[in-house]
């Protein structure tokens, strides 16, 4: 019979593989650019790695002070989400700046066109 930790490990491995294929499919369909997907892919491999390497997960969970090793996977997931949110915040900030510059350039071009009339 499968104990609860093994069941959690199987679910984690299956979920990690499924998520990785989902990200790769989004890239293949050109719905997600590779540059934006890089962190998703990296963290899904890390999640898959620790899902498969049970003793490693136990070791690192103990080093961090987590007594229930599968909770270490959730810690990795939370760190991944925070890192991806920071990356997206930087991208949104850069895009906002580019939009501001483009708006100013369009206004200058419109002003030049109207002055020539």
N, C-alpha and C positions, 0 to 999 in steps of 0.2 A: 504494500500500500504506500502511496506517495504521501509523505508528511507535508505540513503546511509550507515549510521553507522551500522544499523542492517544487511544490506547486507554484509558489511565488516566483521561483527562478524560471520555471517553464513559461509562465505568463510574461515575465520580463523579457526573456529571449524572444518570444513570439512577437510581443509588442514592439521591441526594438527593430526586428527585421521588417515587420509590417510598416513601421514609420519610415525606415530607411528607403524601402521601395516606394512609398508614397512620395517622399521628397524627390527621389530620382525620376519618378513619373512626372511630377510637376516640372522638373527641369527639361525632360524630354519633350513635353508638350509646349515648352516655351512659356509656361505660366509663371515660372519662377526663374530669375536669372541666377547663373552659377555663383556670381559674387555674393548675392544675398543668401544663397543656400549653403555657403561654405560652413558657417557656424552650425547650421542645422545638421549637416552631414558629420562634422567633427564630433558634436555632442551625441549624435545617435550612435556613432562608432564607440565612443567612450561608454555610453550606456550599455551597448551590446557587449563590450569587453567585460565590464564588471558583472553583467548578468550571467555570462558564461563562466567567469573565473570566480567561483564561489569563495575559495580560500583568500583570494586577493581582496574581495569585497569585505570578508570578515576582518581581515587584517587592517585595511584602511578605515573601516567603520570603527574598529576598536581604537585606532590611533587618533581619530577625531573625537572619540568619546561617545559614539552612538552604540547603544547596547543591542539594538535590533537591526542586524545588517541590511535587510531590505530597505530600511529607512534611509540608508546611505544612498541608494538609487534615487530616492526622492530629493535628497540634498543635491545630487548631481543635476537632476532635472530643474530644480529651482535656480541653481547657479547658471545653467544653460539659458533658461528663460530670461534671467536678469541680463546676461551678456548680450543676448539677441535684442532685448529691448533697448539697451544702451546703443548697440550698433544702429538700430532703426532710428533712435532719437538723433544720432549724429547725422544720418542720411537725411532725415526730415529737415534738420537745421540747415544743412548744406543746400538742399533743394529750395528751401525758403529764401536763402540768400541769392541763389541763382534766379529765382522768379522775380525778386526785387530788382536785380540788375537788369533783367530783360524788360521789365515794365518801364524802368527809367529810360532804357534805350529806345523802346517803342515810342514813348512820349517825346523824346528828342527828335526822332524821325518824323513823327506827326507834326511837330512844331516846325521843322524845316520844310516839309511839304506845304503846310499852310502858308508859310511866309513867302514861298515862291509863287503862289497863286495871285 
